[in-house]
Amino acid sequence: MIKRRMLMMLTVLASGCERSTTPAPTTTGAAPLTIGAPGSATGPASAPSAALPSPAPAAPAPLLVSASPATGARISFDGDTLGAPSPAFEGVVGDWYVANAAGAQGLEVDGGRWRNGTPSVNLADQAKRLYGDRYAEFLDGVKAFAFYPFAVWKSDPPAGDLRISVRFFPIAGRVDQAAGIAFAIAPDGTYLGFRANALEDNLLYFRVVKGKRTILDTVRNVPTPSKTWHTLAVELRGKQLTAELDGKKRFEKALDVEPRGRVGLWSKADSQVLFDDFKVEVLGVSTTPAAQPSAGKP
């Protein structure tokens, strides 16, 4: 009898040990992890992974195509919002906004709504951004010459001799179709400029002081047809000023002092002109990237 009871106890213990070695079924319903090549039929399909958050929408293409304190900058307006001001310029006088014309996107000065000229409604804030504590001095000068729309490039021009160039497309204007480059823009609002005009077929070099424009030199008989792309360029080498239109040198002058200050775009009265490919280049500096050393070499 005792032997029979001991035998029964051993049988129960043995069966309990077998049950403990068998894994209990899961109740979560999750499929076991499958290791192997994707699409393999050797095991159950893996559960779908949790959805990852969608990436943020891409920002508009940068308007600054290239920039370097040593070599200058090239501004393209292709990534700017149509109908809005350009982030690269302060349109301190006149209506300046990004537009399309002649198959290109650029910065248009729209003199179609010009009525004796008015400064920008945000002129005070723009002056503060450009000249800080000296903004009041700039305001006093700018308010007077609303007849001459201009937009100031927000960046400081590089040091040294410079070449400033821009492509322009005269669209319309009964009084004027003027496109120019303003330079040596001072904190008091005075500046120098060089402009072409599709309605006058001449080039002007001038100075604006306290709203009064003084024409310093005129180059006559220079056709600049309307609704045609042109390129205007100004070079400043020390006290030497050189101007080009469509790749041809048209003007050269020795200045009394070396021009220094901000640069920008200029127009006049009811002109409607599209500007594109604004460049500020340091003369005498190569813009070709330096060659990279070969692998394994210092």
Buried (B, 14 or more C-beta within 10 A) or exposed (E): EEEEEEEEEEEEEEEEEEEEEEEEEEEEEEEEEEEEEEEEEEEEEEEEEEEEEEEEEEEEEEBEBEBEEEBBBBBBBBBBEEEEBBBBBBBBBBBBBBBEBEEBBBBBBBBEEBEEBBBBEBBEEBBBEBBEEBBEBBBBBBBBBBBBBBBBBBBEBBEBBBBBBBBBBBBBBEEBBBBBBBBBBBBBBBBBBBBBBBBBBBBBBBBBBEBEBEEBEEBEEBEBEBEEBBBBBBBBBEEEBBBBBBEEEBBEEEBEEEBEBBBBBBBBBBBBBBBBBBBBBBEEEEEEEEEEEEEEEE
